[in-house]
Amino acid sequence: MPDPDVCRARQVQADLYECLVKNPHRCRYAQAYGYGFFCRHPERKEIVARTEAAGKQRRQK
């Protein structure tokens, strides 16, 4: 799995995930598209879940 301190993504559509990493061009799973990047990591659903959980923890503090 990617580094949990760095890797972030959000689900845009059913099978479309936006990469939220600061420098996504360094990730081999980041697919450039227009002005953004999509996450193509095989475990991207887990990455999205971890990203959402981290956001909830920050809001609770």
ABEGO torsion letter per residue (X at the ends): XBBAAABBBBBABAABBBBABABAAABAABBBBEABBBBABAAAAAAAAAAAAAAAAAAAX
